[in-house]
Amino acid sequence: MLASRQPRSLGVSDATNRCRRTRTSVVVMAMVTNKRQFQLMVNSCTGKMGQAVAEAALRANIDLVPYTLCAPLDVENKNHVTVQGIKLELVPPSVRDTAITEIKARYPNLIMVDYTLPDAIHDMVDFYVRHNTPFVMGTTGGDRARILSEVEAAKTYAVIAPNMGKQIVAFQAIMDMMAKNFPGAFSGYKLRVVESHQSTKKDTSGTAKAVVQSFVEMGVKFDVSQIELVREPKDQVEVMKVPESALNGHAYHTYQLVSADGTVMFEFQHNVIGRTTYAEGTVDASFFLAQRIAERSEKTLYNMIDVLRAGAMR
């Protein structure tokens, strides 16, 4: 049973201490050999999104690797986190380059999931490319063109998307198709975009940016800097009508288009409470990527629209 599998120590806690004295040591002990199609290592499980993905992976009967990459501060007071009874040992940056080599030896069909903070995104991408480790990344922020170029040039298998919610991605795809087939359809219209997320999200929604780009291609004059970010709980409840129970995990987006003379108005809205839809989409992306790797596909870089088009949905 998966629930009975606990990590044999990578020596991370001791290695972290020794690292302060300029020396590290990582040892992966023997574990039960996995027979499944692939093994999933969900990083940043100290955070809520990482936890949600790990739980979704277990629901999908995926073999969850009992380790998780984490930030340096995460290991100051603990050496593991628990997901549905399974201990995941924390692997901080000081030992991860040594650890990943031995983890990959133990889990040869390894895929990683990344929901790191935006300011760490380039460091994480460099890490995955350096170790040629397939990954699914739902983190927003960073220089997206640089990230995609780096991963594609390295031929590292990856699914990278600012939003892993399948239905929301489908909405984005529809907007993109409209932009390509009906350029100028909203010329002269004024656009207002308001997005609300939990207060811990500091950057602008990648989904909002993508939808705005489609409207720009349809003739709207608008810059992403004009997107209104709502992060104050009081405004989220009173203005955006977010339930108080969802203040710590939600994504409310409204796109309003008004004609130049004010006689016509279009409004598109998608409101999400919680993280389940993103976690389930991330798991679907993992299944999709595992299949592409098994097929030895020449194409190595994908997004969630590729996942949708492949019908890789549960």
C-alpha positions as CSV (number, residue, x, y, z in Angstrom):
1,M,0.0,0.0,0.0
2,L,1.2,3.5,-0.8
3,A,0.2,4.7,2.6
4,S,2.7,2.4,4.2
5,R,5.6,3.8,2.2
6,Q,7.7,6.2,4.1
7,P,10.9,7.8,2.8
8,R,14.2,6.3,3.8
9,S,16.3,9.3,4.7
10,L,18.3,11.1,2.0
11,G,20.3,12.5,4.9
12,V,18.9,15.9,4.1
13,S,18.6,17.1,7.7
14,D,22.1,16.1,8.6
15,A,23.4,17.3,5.2
16,T,21.8,20.7,5.7
17,N,23.7,21.1,8.9
18,R,27.0,19.8,7.4
19,C,26.5,22.2,4.5
20,R,26.9,25.0,6.9
21,R,30.4,23.5,7.5
22,T,30.9,23.3,3.7
23,R,30.2,19.6,3.3
24,T,27.1,17.6,2.3
25,S,26.3,14.0,1.9
26,V,23.2,12.4,0.4
27,V,22.4,8.7,0.6
28,V,19.3,7.2,-0.9
29,M,18.4,3.9,0.8
30,A,16.7,1.0,-1.0
31,M,12.9,1.3,-1.4
32,V,10.3,-0.9,-3.0
33,T,10.8,-0.9,-6.8
34,N,8.0,0.9,-8.6
35,K,6.2,-1.0,-11.3
36,R,3.9,1.8,-12.6
37,Q,4.2,3.9,-15.7
38,F,5.9,6.8,-14.0
39,Q,6.6,8.3,-10.6
40,L,5.6,11.8,-9.6
41,M,7.6,14.0,-7.3
42,V,5.6,17.1,-6.3
43,N,7.8,20.0,-5.2
44,S,6.9,22.8,-2.8
45,C,4.6,20.5,-0.8
46,T,5.2,22.9,2.1
47,G,2.7,25.1,0.2
48,K,-1.0,24.6,-0.4
49,M,-0.8,24.1,-4.1
50,G,1.9,21.5,-3.8
51,Q,-0.2,19.7,-1.2
52,A,-3.3,19.8,-3.4
53,V,-1.4,18.3,-6.3
54,A,0.1,15.5,-4.2
55,E,-3.4,14.7,-2.9
56,A,-4.8,14.7,-6.5
57,A,-1.9,12.3,-7.5
58,L,-2.8,9.9,-4.8
59,R,-6.5,10.0,-5.8
60,A,-5.3,9.1,-9.4
61,N,-3.3,6.1,-8.0
62,I,0.0,7.6,-9.1
63,D,3.2,6.5,-7.3
64,L,4.1,9.6,-5.2
65,V,7.8,9.9,-4.7
66,P,8.4,10.6,-0.9
67,Y,10.6,13.7,-1.4
68,T,9.8,17.3,-2.2
69,L,12.2,20.2,-3.1
70,C,11.7,23.1,-0.8
71,A,13.0,26.5,0.1
72,P,15.9,26.9,2.6
73,L,13.7,28.3,5.4
74,D,11.4,25.3,5.2
75,V,13.9,23.0,6.8
76,E,14.7,25.2,9.8
77,N,12.0,23.6,12.0
78,K,11.1,20.4,10.3
79,N,12.5,17.8,7.9
80,H,9.3,16.5,6.3
81,V,5.7,17.2,5.5
82,T,2.8,14.7,5.4
83,V,0.3,14.1,2.6
84,Q,-2.5,11.7,3.5
85,G,-0.3,9.8,5.8
86,I,2.7,9.7,3.5
87,K,5.9,11.5,4.8
88,L,7.7,13.5,2.1
89,E,11.2,14.4,3.1
90,L,12.2,18.0,2.5
91,V,15.1,18.6,0.1
92,P,16.5,22.1,0.3
93,P,18.6,23.8,-2.4
94,S,21.9,23.1,-0.5
95,V,21.6,19.4,-1.3
96,R,19.2,19.1,-4.2
97,D,21.8,18.7,-7.0
98,T,23.3,15.7,-5.2
99,A,19.9,14.3,-4.2
100,I,18.3,14.5,-7.6
101,T,21.0,12.2,-9.1
102,E,20.3,9.5,-6.6
103,I,16.5,10.0,-6.6
104,K,16.4,9.6,-10.4
105,A,18.5,6.4,-10.1
106,R,15.8,5.0,-7.7
107,Y,12.9,6.4,-9.8
108,P,13.9,6.1,-13.5
109,N,10.5,7.3,-14.8
110,L,10.5,10.4,-12.7
111,I,8.4,13.4,-13.5
112,M,8.4,16.5,-11.3
113,V,5.7,19.1,-10.6
114,D,6.6,22.7,-9.9
115,Y,4.6,25.4,-8.2
116,T,7.4,27.4,-6.8
117,L,7.3,31.1,-6.1
118,P,7.6,33.4,-9.1
119,D,10.9,34.8,-7.9
120,A,12.4,31.3,-7.9
121,I,11.1,30.2,-11.3
122,H,14.2,30.7,-13.3
123,D,16.4,28.9,-10.8
124,M,14.0,25.9,-10.8
125,V,13.9,25.8,-14.7
126,D,17.7,25.9,-14.7
127,F,17.7,23.0,-12.3
128,Y,15.3,20.8,-14.3
129,V,17.2,21.5,-17.5
130,R,20.6,20.9,-15.9
131,H,19.5,17.4,-14.8
132,N,17.3,16.7,-17.8
133,T,14.3,16.0,-15.6
134,P,10.8,16.0,-17.1
135,F,8.5,18.5,-15.3
136,V,5.1,20.0,-15.2
137,M,5.2,23.7,-14.2
138,G,2.1,25.8,-13.2
139,T,4.1,28.7,-11.7
140,T,3.3,32.1,-13.1
141,G,5.8,35.0,-13.5
142,G,9.3,35.1,-14.8
143,D,10.4,35.7,-18.4
144,R,8.2,33.3,-20.2
145,A,10.0,33.6,-23.5
146,R,13.3,32.9,-21.9
147,I,11.9,29.9,-20.0
148,L,10.3,28.3,-23.1
149,S,13.4,28.9,-25.2
150,E,15.7,27.4,-22.6
151,V,13.5,24.3,-22.1
152,E,13.0,23.7,-25.8
153,A,16.6,24.1,-26.7
154,A,17.6,21.6,-24.0
155,K,15.0,19.1,-25.3
156,T,13.8,18.6,-21.7
157,Y,10.3,17.1,-21.7
158,A,7.9,19.6,-20.0
159,V,4.4,20.9,-19.8
160,I,4.5,24.6,-18.9
161,A,1.3,26.7,-18.5
162,P,0.2,29.6,-16.4
163,N,-3.1,27.9,-15.7
164,M,-3.7,24.2,-15.2
165,G,-7.4,24.4,-14.8
166,K,-8.7,22.5,-17.9
167,Q,-12.0,24.4,-18.4
168,I,-10.3,27.7,-18.0
169,V,-7.6,26.7,-20.5
170,A,-10.4,25.7,-22.9
171,F,-11.8,29.3,-22.4
172,Q,-8.4,30.7,-23.2
173,A,-8.2,28.5,-26.3
174,I,-11.6,29.8,-27.5
175,M,-10.4,33.4,-27.0
176,D,-7.2,32.6,-28.9
177,M,-9.2,31.1,-31.8
178,M,-11.4,34.2,-31.9
179,A,-8.4,36.4,-32.1
180,K,-6.9,34.5,-34.9
181,N,-10.2,34.2,-36.9
182,F,-11.7,37.5,-36.1
183,P,-8.9,40.1,-35.8
184,G,-10.3,43.6,-35.1
185,A,-13.7,42.2,-33.9
186,F,-13.6,44.5,-30.8
187,S,-11.8,47.5,-32.4
188,G,-12.9,50.7,-30.5
189,Y,-14.1,48.8,-27.5
190,K,-12.8,49.7,-24.0
191,L,-11.6,46.8,-21.8
192,R,-11.6,46.6,-18.1
193,V,-10.0,43.5,-16.4
194,V,-10.3,42.8,-12.7
195,E,-8.8,39.7,-11.0
196,S,-8.9,38.7,-7.4
197,H,-6.7,36.0,-5.8
198,Q,-5.6,35.2,-2.3
199,S,-3.5,37.9,-0.7
200,T,-0.3,35.7,-0.9
201,K,-0.4,35.9,-4.7
202,K,1.7,39.0,-5.5
203,D,2.0,38.8,-9.3
204,T,-0.6,39.4,-12.0
205,S,-2.5,36.3,-13.1
206,G,-0.9,34.6,-16.1
207,T,-4.4,33.7,-17.3
208,A,-5.5,37.3,-17.3
209,K,-2.5,38.3,-19.3
210,A,-3.2,35.6,-21.9
211,V,-6.8,36.6,-22.3
212,V,-5.9,40.2,-22.6
213,Q,-3.5,39.4,-25.4
214,S,-6.3,37.8,-27.3
215,F,-8.5,40.9,-26.9
216,V,-5.6,43.1,-28.0
217,E,-5.3,40.9,-31.2
218,M,-9.1,41.6,-31.6
219,G,-8.4,45.3,-31.8
220,V,-8.7,46.4,-28.2
221,K,-6.1,49.0,-27.0
222,F,-5.0,47.7,-23.6
223,D,-1.8,47.0,-21.7
224,V,-1.4,44.2,-19.0
225,S,-0.3,46.9,-16.6
226,Q,-3.9,48.1,-16.6
227,I,-5.2,44.8,-15.1
228,E,-6.7,45.6,-11.7
229,L,-5.5,43.3,-8.9
230,V,-7.7,42.8,-5.9
231,R,-5.8,41.5,-2.9
232,E,-7.4,43.1,0.1
233,P,-9.9,40.7,1.8
234,K,-12.4,43.5,2.5
235,D,-12.6,44.4,-1.2
236,Q,-12.6,40.7,-2.2
237,V,-15.7,40.1,-0.1
238,E,-17.6,43.4,-0.7
239,V,-16.7,44.1,-4.4
240,M,-15.8,40.7,-5.9
241,K,-18.3,38.8,-3.8
242,V,-15.8,36.2,-2.8
243,P,-17.1,34.0,0.1
244,E,-15.1,34.6,3.3
245,S,-14.4,30.9,3.4
246,A,-12.5,31.2,0.0
247,L,-10.3,34.2,0.8
248,N,-7.3,31.9,1.2
249,G,-7.8,30.1,-2.1
250,H,-9.7,31.6,-5.1
251,A,-9.4,33.1,-8.6
252,Y,-12.1,35.5,-9.7
253,H,-11.7,37.1,-13.1
254,T,-14.0,39.6,-14.9
255,Y,-13.3,40.9,-18.4
256,Q,-15.7,43.7,-19.5
257,L,-15.8,45.2,-23.0
258,V,-17.9,48.3,-23.7
259,S,-18.4,49.9,-27.1
260,A,-17.1,53.4,-27.8
261,D,-20.6,54.9,-27.6
262,G,-21.5,52.8,-24.5
263,T,-24.5,51.1,-26.1
264,V,-23.0,47.6,-26.2
265,M,-21.4,45.6,-23.4
266,F,-19.9,42.1,-23.2
267,E,-18.7,40.5,-20.0
268,F,-16.8,37.3,-19.5
269,Q,-16.3,35.9,-16.1
270,H,-14.7,32.8,-14.5
271,N,-14.7,32.3,-10.8
272,V,-12.8,29.4,-9.1
273,I,-12.9,28.5,-5.4
274,G,-10.1,26.3,-4.0
275,R,-7.3,24.6,-5.8
276,T,-8.8,21.3,-6.8
277,T,-9.4,22.1,-10.5
278,Y,-5.7,23.2,-10.9
279,A,-4.4,20.1,-9.1
280,E,-6.5,17.7,-11.2
281,G,-5.4,19.5,-14.4
282,T,-1.8,19.1,-13.2
283,V,-2.2,15.4,-12.8
284,D,-3.7,15.1,-16.3
285,A,-0.7,17.0,-17.6
286,S,1.6,14.5,-15.9
287,F,-0.2,11.6,-17.5
288,F,0.0,13.3,-20.8
289,L,3.8,14.0,-20.5
290,A,4.5,10.5,-19.4
291,Q,2.8,9.2,-22.6
292,R,4.9,11.6,-24.8
293,I,8.0,10.4,-23.1
294,A,7.1,6.7,-23.5
295,E,6.4,7.4,-27.2
296,R,9.8,9.2,-27.4
297,S,8.1,12.1,-29.1
298,E,10.3,14.4,-31.0
299,K,8.4,17.3,-29.6
300,T,9.3,17.9,-26.0
301,L,7.7,21.2,-24.9
302,Y,4.0,21.4,-24.4
303,N,1.3,23.5,-22.8
304,M,-2.2,22.7,-21.5
305,I,-3.8,23.3,-24.8
306,D,-1.8,20.4,-26.1
307,V,-3.1,18.3,-23.2
308,L,-6.7,19.3,-24.1
309,R,-6.2,18.6,-27.8
310,A,-4.9,15.1,-27.0
311,G,-8.0,14.4,-25.1
312,A,-5.8,13.6,-22.1
313,M,-8.5,14.2,-19.6
314,R,-10.0,12.0,-16.9
